[in-house]
Each structure stands twice: as C-alpha cells, then as structure tokens.
C-alpha cells in the first residue's frame, strides 16, 4: 500500500529543521518571512516537467501584511507563543511518525485508520510552512495540495483572515492541552455485492424514522452526540486552502484536524463517503451569506463526528438530478454514509498508489461514463423538442466507477422502465417458442420434423394426453410424499444426492435431518432453491409470535426461546440470501449452535434491504426484533445537502437523506432547513406520511413518479412541487411505470 512522502523522509530534512529552529526564535515579520521563503524554495517542487521552475517571491506578501496589521498584544502573543508552538510541532514530526508510515486512503478500498492527535497537529504545522512536494490537478488528479502556499495569497480578504485566525486558535489550544482521544478517518465503500438498485429500494418495507425539523439554528451547534453531514466536493476540501468560503470550507477550517484529509485521501467516487471521528471544533464562523463574516472562538472545543459526502453538481443543467441513475447514486451514497459500525473491508484488487503519485503512472482523465452521458443528455435535450425528452430516464443504465471501470446497475431489470420510451412499444421484437433468438436460423432437420408432427391435430391430442398422464404421476408422487410428512426441494423427488444414502432408512426423521443438512450446504452456492412454501410457514409462525409480543401474557422462558429462534432464523436467512457476498460476518450453519448477538445485529442492520426483498410482513418486524434497541447508533444532523450553489432540489434532497437514514435504522434525523421557502410545508408532509404509515418503498415510488414528471416538464410552473404531489395523493399507490401522467 502506498505511503505519503513525509518531509522527515526526504534527504533535506536536516535543512528543514534548521530553518524551523530559526523560525521558532523569530521576533519580527521580516525574519519569519525570510525563513519561510527558503523552505518554500526548497520543498515546493512539483512533478510536472512542463512547469517552469521559477521562484515566487511574492507568495508570502499577504501573510506579511497580516502580521503588520496586528496590534502590539496580538504580535506579542503570536511571536512568543503561537509561532514557537507551530515550529516545535513541525520539528517533532520524525518522532511522532507512525512506525508503518502514513498510508494513502485509496479509491474503492474501505478502511478505518487511527491517528494520534499530536501527529495530525505536526502534519498541519508542516502544511502551514509548505514543506510538502507540490501537487497540481495535472500531476495528482485525485489528490489535493496540502501546502498553505495559495492560502497566504488571499490573506488580504476579510473572510480569509477569519479562516487563518481559526487555525491559529487551534494551535494555541493544542499548546495548552491535547485531548487523549484518537482521530479516526474511515473510507466507506458500497461494493457491487452490496449495491442496491431502485428495485431494492422500492421493495423495502421499513418504516420512516422520526424527523425533527429545525427552522433556525446552526448545524454545527448540534453537539457531539450527533453525526453531522458535510456537503463536500469529490476532492474533499475544495478551495479551503485558497479563497473558498463554502459550507465545506467552513467545516474544515473550524475543525482544522480535518485538513489532513487533503494530504492522504483520494477523491471520492459515486459509491464512497468519508467519516471523520473525534475531530476538534475550535471555532464557529457565521454571517457568510450576509457578507459580514464573524469568528467565534470556542474555549472548550468539542469532538465531532462528520460525514463527508459529495453530491452531484447540477448547476449547469438542474433537470439531470431527476434521472433515475442520479437519484440512485445519491440514495446509495447517503446510505453508506449513514450506516454505522458496518463492515468496510475492501474486496477489489488493491492499487499500489494513488493516481499521479507513482512516477510510472500517467494522470487519469475524468472519463466517467455517467458524467459523459449526462453531458450528452444535456446536448440532446437542448436540440430535441420537449415531447421527446421522455427518453431521459433510461439513457444511463449503469453508474461507472472511474478508478476500476466497474459498472453498478440502476435496476435489476434494465427493461423495467421501458415505458418511459415513446417508441418502445413499436420497436421491440417478440419471439415465440418456435422461433430462434439468433438472426440466422439453424435447421438440423429434427426440429422441423417435430414441428410438423405437432402441426397435425391427432399428434397434438396424443401429446396433450401424455402430458396429462405425466402430471397425474407427479401429483401421485407428491401425495405419497405428503403421507410421510417429508418436504423436498423438488416436488416428487428426494434428489439424487439423498437417494443412495437414505435408501436403507425408512425413518422420516432421518430423511428430514439429512435433507436439511444438504439444503444448508446448497444454499452456499445457489439462490434458486425452492424454499418458498417452507419459508412461508416459518414467516407465518414467527409473525404470529411477533404480533403476540406484548399483547398476550407469556412467561420469561418462552419469550427467551422465541427471541432466540427469531435471531437464529434471521442469521440463517441472511446467510442463504447473500451466500458468498456475506463477507466479514460470522454466522453458524446449525440452528442448535449459538450465534453471537453482536454479529447478528451488524448483519441485520447492514443488510435490512435484503430481508425486505422477501415481500413479507416479517421482514421489517424481524429487523426490529433482532436489533432489539438501537441505542448504540448516533442520530443524524443534516441540512440542504447538495442545494444552493449546486442547484439541488431541497425537497428531493430532504427525502433522499430521510430514506437513507430510515434504512440505516438511525434513531432520528435532525434537519436544519435554513429557513428555505421550499420547505415551508415540511411539517404538513411529515404529518401526511405519518397518517398514511408510508414505508421506505412507498416514498421511493412517489419520488420516481415525480422524477418522471419533472423530466417531461422540467419547469416549476408547469408541474406541482414534490411536497404538493405527495400531499395530493389520497392513498398509498404503487409506482406504475406505464403511467407518466401528471396527477391532478
């Protein structure tokens, strides 16, 4: 696995230490800037051979001006306390360096890495002094430049000064005390084995989790007991080390320890998120929209858990966000971010280094098929009449990952939404059982002879009589089987495997025991075994138990036995459903063996949608019983993710996050509307959904219906809003793919 090249690993490390020592004793801006300029000329070298090697003597002019504007008290504090603290942090890098070095977080490789807080502070100090090799978009397309070189260029701006003071306050706090709790960065990936399609979402019967609405207030004041959503770019950080002042930049600069993400984390792809745990929030920045930026220092910083997710940018063509592949992309990204304590081990071949970090690699162009097709759709829609825009929902059938080229499907059956095509009903070709699917017919003589025989009336009657006789024999065999009270996977036969071993035994219990053993073994390799009748019986029995819970007095021992049976059944059912995809969860084969409750909880939480595919009332009940209580899960605090400058629909984005939080089984979600006028009816919508008792699948169906309407009528004055459409629905109705009409 690739290692980040740290300044202490380079041959000129002694020279860097010498300059840092001089900086720690500097008493004026001139001496400080002179030493920093020498470090910049020594270290800030890029890999681009076409880049001219020129010394930028004006790079620290903004910093020099900032120091000159400080009053006497601020200058004394900076040169006598803050600056020596930053320099000493940088000098301690070699001592704090992990024995195995600092690893990159690579695309499509889930991980969870622990960082010492002092080590992170040392890395920030080196970023401050710009001691890392220079990175550009050409040489490192999936990485950010961690040096503060460009940061100082904009230090004449007021909001940039607030960002810089936030960083200085962090080092002042770390000089007084260092929290002992570690920092964790987790890259979470939803691989193809766990990828959910629109079919899976529609079949989910889980209830919607509680939604708490906050019209006013700041999401960053929610506290450390919630997971905070941060809307980021795919290259996390954006322009935070330039002149950026977006929500992403504010989040990272008020929690400076998150800046280390720019150093070692590759850009996020469509099925990835990043979770930062235990990062210090040292300041609050407000008044950005009003143009009156203010900084509030937090004297007792709190440790936050931040979920970094990158929404798509629809600023150029907002209607693209209603395409099915775009909706699915946001749903799955939010789900993988909101799930907690799930298995994140990578299963794809591991790359040795990030793109652009190896000298033998060439910069990878951004050739994502999904983005390319989106641009093609944009050109197509600009050229075609409005009536022909119904082809948009099915233009992209897959979400393609740029690093591996892996294709993630939008639906399990790609012809599922063919009704959106105006010409699909006339252009399709149909075949009968007597025709071939190939263009060239292969005539071997026998097929023609057999066909001619069936064309005769007497031959057809003989064939029908023989077919009825075969069916009668099958029914008779089935009746004999039922007399012995034995159920087989295939009607009328015990299977070729059991026939020889069980020939000498007439005990039905022996047949049943061995049959169950072979069924357990076969479930590891196949999804197509015929268990429908047996599962339905088990579903009904367990369903009755769940309905009786709390309504009928049951002794403690019986209740414990029932709960144990439900948990064990859930484990076996999950194992059978997922087969080889069930990675990282230890579940036993036999019913009589004990299954660790912790593993079953993780399995049920992570794979609740797999249970929902059985379309049974037990699915949602089973998850709640297995989980018992979700007190160990942190609630979520979020806002209008992907809106504002990215032109996302606030109503659509709200539902996407609500649905993902519900499937992740979070206790509740706190939503900050930021007084957005499009969310004024949110209280009414919540009451309507609660009264109708809608599930996740019901709400997904409504979203897909609305997306079809918006694709055809992208202008807001033509069609009602998503909230208005949901309120206008009188009852729960499934999504009819052939019905694309606008509801009255």
N, C-alpha and C positions, 0 to 999 in steps of 0.2 A: 504494500500500500504506500502511496506517495507521501512524502514528508514535506512540510513547509520549510523553506530555506530561511532559517533564523539568522539575524545579524551575528550572533555569537558563534555560528558555524562557519562564518566566512573568514578568509585569511587576514583581512584588515580589521578584525575585531579589536586588537590592542590599540590601533589608532583611534577607533570609535570611543573606546574607554578613556583615552587621553583627552579627547575633545569634551566628553561628558563631564569629566572631572573639572575642566576649566569652566564649563557652563555652571556647575554647582557653586562656584565661587564668584560668578559674575555679579557685579553691583550696578550695572547700568545697561541700557538697551543696546549700546554700540558693541560692547564686549559679547553680549549674548548673541546678537545677530551675526557677528563675525564668525563665531564658533559654529553656529547652526548652518551658515553658508558653506563652511568647509565640509561639514558632514553631508550636506546635500550634494555637493560636487563629487564627493567620494562614493556615495551609495546610490544615488538616484539615477541609475543607469538601466536602460531598457534593453529588450531583446530584438527590437525592430532594427534590421540593418539599414533600412532606408531613412531612419530618423537621424537628423543632423545632431551631432554631438556639440552642443553649444551650452555655455554656462549662463544660466538665468540669474542675473544679479539683482533683479527686481522682485524675486519671489517672496521675500520677507518684508517688503515695504509696508504692507498693511499691518503686519504684526508690530513693526517699529512705530508706526503711527498710533496704534492702540496703546502701546506702553507709554508713549509720550503724553497721552490724554489722561492717564491715571493720576489721581491726586497723591499727595505725599504718603498718606496712610496706606493706600492701596499698593503703591510702589514698594513700600517697606515690607508689606505682607507678601507680595509676590517674590521679591528677590531674596528674602530671608527665610521664607517658609515654603511657599508653593514650588518655586523653581528648584531648590535643592531636593525637595521630595520627589519631583518628577525625574530629575537626573539620577538620583540614587535608585529609584525603581528601575530605570533603564540599565544601570550598571549591574544590578542583581539578576539580569536575565539568565546568564550562564549558570548561576547557582540554582535558579528556580526551574530551569528547563527540565521537562519530564525525561526520565531515562530512555523512553522509546521515541522521544521527539514529539512534535506537533503534526498530527495527521490531517490530511485534507478530508473534508466531507464530500464524497463524490456522488454524482448523479446516479439514481437507481440503486443505491447501496444504503439501506437503512442502518442507522447506528445511533448510539446514545453515548456521548463522551463526557467524562467528568473533568472539570478544570479547577485547578487551585486558584483562588481569588487573587493571591499575590502575583501569580504567573500572568493572569489576564491583565492586571494593572501594569506589569512590566511591559507587556506587548503594546498596551495603549501608550506608554511613555515612548517606546521606540517609534510608534506611528506619529506621535507628536514631533519627534526630532527627524522624521523621514529617513530612517536608516534601512528601509527595505528596498529591494530592487523595484524598479518602476514597472508598472503594468499598464497596458493600454487595451482597448477593445480589439485591436488587431492581433496582438500577441497573446492575450488571455481573454477570449470572448465570453467565458463563463465565470470569470473572477473579477473582483473589484480591486482598485488600487487602494492600499491601506495607508499610504503616506498622507500627511496633512499639507502637502505642498500646495494643492489648489485651494485648500481651506483658507490659508492666510491671504490669498489673493483677494478675497471678498470681505476681509475683516473691516472694511470701511462701512459696510452695511449694518444697520441697527440690529436686524434680526440675527445677523452673523455674530455680532458681539454677544447677544444673549446665548447663542449656542456655545461660544467659547467660554463664557463665564460658567455655564453649566459644567463643562469639562474641568475647569479649574476648581470648582467646588467639589467635584468628585475626588480629585487628588488631595485636597485639603482634608476631606473627611477620612480618606484612607490613611492619611498621615496621623490622624488621631486614633483610629481604631479600625480593625479589619474583621468583619464577620467571619466566623469559622465555617459557616455552611458553604458547601461547594456549589459551583455553577455547572449546569448540565445543558448541553446542546444536543437535541435529538432530531435526526432527519427521519421522517416517517414517510414510507412509500407504500402505495396500494398497487401491488404487483398484479399481473394478469390473472393469477389464480384466485385473487380476492376481488377482482374488478367487478363492479356492479353495473348492470345495464339498466335502461329505462324499464324493461320488463320486471326486473327485480324490485325496483323502487315502487312500481305500481302494485305489485303483489304483496307489499309489506302491510301488515295489519296492526302494527304497533300504534299506540295512541300518541297524540301530540303532547310534548312535555309542557309544563307551565311556562308562560311567557309574562315577564314583568316589564312594564313599559316605563321608561324614564324620559319625560319630555324635556327636562332641563338637567343640567349637571355635566360633569366631565367624566369620561370613561376611566381616566387614569386615577380617579379618586375612589374607585370602587373597592380597593383594598387587595390584600394578598390572598384572600380566600376564594378568589375567582380566577379563571383563566381569561386573559384579556386578548381579544383578537386585534391584530395589527395588519392593516392592508398594506402590502409591500409590492415592489416590482419583483420580477423573477430573479434579477440580480439584487439580492436584498441589500438595502442601504440607499439605493438610488443616488441622489445628489447630496447626501448628508455631509460628505466631506468636500462639497463645493458650496453653492449658494442656495441649496434646496431648503424648503420650509414646509414640506407636505406633512401629513399625519405620520407617514413612515419616518421622515427625518426627525420629527419631534419625539417620536417614541424612542429612537435610537440615541439621540443626544441627551435626553433626560434620563436614560438608562445607559450610560456610556459603555458599560461592560458588553452590551450587545454589539458594539462596533467591531469586536473581534470576529464577528460573522463575516465581515468583508475580507478578512485575511485568509480564512481557511474553508469557507463554504462555497461550493459551486452553485450556479444558478439553479433555481427550482424548475422542474418540469411539470407537466399537466397533472401528474399523479403524485406530487410530493408537497410536503409542508415542512416547516422547521419550528421546533418548540424550544424556547429558551426558558430555563427554570432557575430560580434563585438569583435573578439579576437585581441590582440595587437601583431604585428610582430615587435620584438625589435632588431633582428639581421638577418644577411644573412650568410650562410655557403656555400662555394664553394670549388672546387678542390678536391672533394671526389674521383672521378674516377681516377684522375691523381695521387692520393696519397699525394698531397700537400694541406692539409685542411687549409682553411683560414677563419677567422671570421671577419665580418664587422658589427660594431655596428651602429644601426640606432638611431640617436639622437632625431628625431621626428617620433616616431613609427606611423604606420597607422593601422586602424581597418580593418580586413579582414573577408570575409565570405568563409568558407571552407566546401566543400562537401566530406565527408569521405565515400568511397566505397571500399569494399573488393572484388577484382577479384579472380577467382579461380586460384589455383596454378597447372600448367601443366608441371612443371619441370621434373617430372618423366616420363610422357607419353604425349607429346605435341599434339598428334593427337586427344585426347579426346576433345579439345576445339572446334572441328568442328562438334561434335554431336549436334543434334537439341535441346536437353534439355539444354546443356551448352550455346548455342547461345541465347536461350530464356531467360535463367537466367540472362545473362549479359545485354540483352536488357531491361528487366523489371527493373533490379536494377538501371541501368543508368537513365531510365525514371523517376522512383520515386525519384531519387536524383536531377534531373534537373528541375522537376516541381516545381514551386514557388507559395506560398500562396494557397496551396491546403489543403483540409480537411484531417486531420491526426488523427481523433479520433479513438481509438481502438474499435472494435466491438466483440472481442473474450473474453471469460471469463478471468478475471484478476487473475494472480497469486499473492500470498501474499508476496513472497520474491524471490530474485534471487536464482539460483541453487547453493547449497552449503552454503548459508547464514543462513539458518534455521538449528537448531540442529536436527530437526526431519526428515530432508531430507537427501537423500543419493546422492553422486555425480553421475551425469548423464553422461553415456558414450557417446562418439561420435559415434552414430549408425545411422547416416543419410543414408537413403536407396540409395540416389543418389550417395554418395561417395562410398558406399559399392559396388553398381553396377558398378561404374567406375573401381574399382579395379578388379571386376570380368571380366569386358570387357578387361582390360589390360592382365589378365592371358589368357583369351580366345584368344585374338589376337596374343599373343606370341606362342600359341600352334597350331593355325589353319593356313592353307595356306592363301595367300594373296587374292585368289579368294573368300574366304568365309567371308571376312571382310565387305561385304555389309550389314550384319545384324546389324552393329553397330548403325546406326541412330535410330533404333526403340527399342533398348534394354531398355531404360528408358522412360516410358510413362508419368511419374509424377515426380515432384520435391517435395520431402517430407521434411517438416519442423521438426527439431529435438525436439523443445520445446513442440509443440502441436500435432505432428503427422499428421497435415493437408496435404492433397495431392493437389498439384497445377498442372493442366494438361498442357501438352506441346501443344496439339492441341485439338480442339473441337471434332474432329472425329479421334479416335486413329487409325483407319484403313486407314487413309489418305495417309500415306507414306508406305503402304504395298508393293509398287512396288520395294522398296529397298531390299526386301527379294527375294532371288533367287528361293526359293521353295514355295513362297506364292501362285502362280498361280495353283499349282498342289495339294496342301494340303487343300485348302478351300473346305467346304461342302456347297452345294446350296440346297435350298428348294423351291418347287413350292407352289402355293396357296392351293393345295390339300394335302400337307404333313404337318406333325407336326414338331415343333422345338424341342420337347422333345424326349428322346430316346425311351420311351415306348409309343406306340400308344394307345389312349383311344377310344374304339369303343362303342358308345351308340346306334347304330342302325340307328338313324335318319340321321347321316352324310353319312352312307353307302347307305341308300335308296335315298337320294338326289343326291349323286354322280352317282348312277346307272341311275336315271332318266335323268340326263344331258348327259349321255353317248349315249342316243338314239337321232337319228337325228331329229325326229319330235319334241321331247321335247326341243332340243336346238333351233329350229326355233321359237317355241312358246315363249321361254324365250327371244329371241332377239326381237321379235315383241313387247312384253310387255315392254322391256327396252326402245325401240324407243318411244313408247307411253308416257312413264314416262318422257323422255327427252323433247318431244314435249310440254307436260303440263308445264314443268319447264320453257321452253322458252316463252310460252304464258304468264305465270305469271310474268316473267321478263319484257316482253313488256308492260304489264299493269302497272307495277311499274314505268317504264320509262316515261309513259304518264303523270303521276302525278309529275314527276321530283323529286322523292324521292329515295335516295340511302340507302340501308340497308347493314348491316354487312354480312348477309347471303342471297344469291340470292333467290328471290321469296318469302321471308318471312320477316315480320317485327319483328319477335322474340316474344317469349311467354311473355316477360315482358311488351312489349308495346301494345300487342293486346287488353288487357282488358281496360287499361287506355285511349287508343286512340280510342276506338270503337265509342264513341259518338261524335267524332270530324272528320270533313272532310277537315279541313284546312291543306294544305300541310305544311305550316309554323309551325303548332303545332307539326306535326309528326317530322319535321326536328329538331326543338328545343329540343324535348324530346329525340329523338334518339341520338343527340349529347351529351346530359347530361348522358345518360346511357352508351354511349361509353367512355366518360371520366371516369366514375366510374369503368367500366370493365377493363380499362387499368391498374388499380392499382393491379389487380390480375392475369392478363394473358398477355402473349406475342404473342398469336396466333390469335388475332382478324384480320379479313380480311379487311385491310385498303389499300391494295396495289393500287387499282385504284384511290382512293381519294388522297392518298399521291402523286401519280404521277402527278395529276393535280396541286396540290399545289406546288410540286417541279418545274414543268414547268413554272408556273406563277411567282414564286419568282426568278427562274433562269433568266427569261426574265428581271425582274426588275434589277437584279444584273448586267446583261450584258449591260443594257441601262445606268447604272450609269456612268456618265462622258462622254458619247457619245451623248446623246440626252438631250437638254435643258429641265430641269424640275424645276418648281417653288419650293420654300423652303418648303411650307406647304405640298405639295405632297410628296416630298422627306422624310420629317419627318414622315409622315404617313406610308410610305413604310418601312422605317427603323424600326419603332415601330412594324409593323406587322411581319417583319422578326425576330426580337428579341423575340416577344411573341410566334411565332411559334417554335422557337428553344427551348424555355423553355418547352412548352408542349410536343415537340418531345422527348427531353431528359427525361422528367418525364415518358412518356409512355414506352420508351425503357428500362429504368433501373428499373422502378417500385419500389419495396421495397429496392433495392440496392441504391436508390437515397437518401443517408443519409447526413444530415447536410446542405442541400441546400434548401432554402425556395422558392418554385415556386407555384404560384396560379393556381387554376383549370380553371377559366373562362378566355376567351380571352379578355373580356372587362375590366378585372382588371389589374392594373399596376404591372409589375414585376420589382423589384429593379434591376437596371442595373449592380450593383456590383455582385449580386448573379449570374446573368446570365453569366457574364464574367468568374467567377470562374468555373461555371458548364461547359461552353463550352471549357475552357482551359483544365480542368482536364479530360474531357470525350470526347475529339475530336475523338478518335478512335471509340467510339460508333456511332457517326454520320457517320463515314466512312463506317460502315457496310452496309449502305443503297445503296452503289454502285451507287451513283448519283453524277453528277457534282456539285450539290448544296452543298454537304457535306463540301468540302473544302472552297467553297465560303461563306457558312453560318458561319463558324468559324471566318473567317477574318472579316466579317461584324459585327458579334456580339462583337468580341474583339475590333473592330474599330482600335485601336492602342495599341501596346504592350510596350509603353514607361516605364511602371511601372515594367517591367521584366528586370532583370540584365543579361547581356551576360555572356558567359561561357569561362573560360580559362582552357585548359586541355593539356595533353601530352600523351605519350605512356603508357596509363593506363594498368597495368597488364602484361607488357612486361618485358624485362630484365631478372631478376632472376626467374620470374615466367614463362618464355618461351612462352608468348603470342605472337600471330601473329600481328605485328604492323599494317598491313593493315586491318585485320579483326577488331581489337580493335578501329581503327580510325572510320570505318564505323558504328560500334555499337554506339559509342558516338555521331556521326553525326546524325544518325537516331533518337536516343533518344532526342537530342536537337531539332530536327525538329518537332517531335510530341509534345514536351513541348512548342513549339511556341516561342523559345528564339530569341532575335533579331539577334544574330550571335554567332559563336563559334570561338575562337582564339586557334589554335592548334600549340603547340611547338613540332617540330619534333626531336629536339636534334641532328640534322644532321644525322639521321638514314638513311642508304643507301637504305633500303627497301621502303622508302617514297620519293625517288627522282622523281618519276613520278606522284606525287600527283597533281601538277599543271595541268598536262595533263588530269588526271582523272576528276578533277573539271570542266575543260572546256568541256569534253565529256558529262558529266552528265548535265551540263547547256544547251548545244546544244540540247540534246535529251529531255530535260524537264522531266526528270525522277521524279517520286514521291517516297514516302517512300516505298510503296508496290513494286514498280519496283525494287528498290535497294535490298529489302529483298529477292525477288525472285532470284536475281543474287547471293546473299550470300548463299542461300540454295543450289543452283545449284553447286556453288563452294565447299561447305562443303561436298556434296556427292562425288565429285571428289577427295577431299583430304582424305576422309575416305577410298576410294578404293586405291588411290595412295598417301600414306602419305609422300613420299619422294619428296623434292622440285625439283629434277632434272627430275622427271617423268612428272609432270603436270605444267602448267604455273601458275604464281602468280595471286592473286586476281585482282590486277590492270591490268595485261596483259589480263586477261579474259574479264574484263569489257570493256577495250579499243577495244578488238577484236570483240565485239558484234556490229552488224551493225544496229540493231533496237531494240526497246523495245519488248521483248518476255516474255510471262508469264512462270512461273516455271512449267514445265511438269514433274510430279512425275514419269512417266514411262520412262523418258529419262535421263539416268545416264551416257551417253557417254561424253567423253572429247571433247570439241569444238576444231576444227582445228584452 
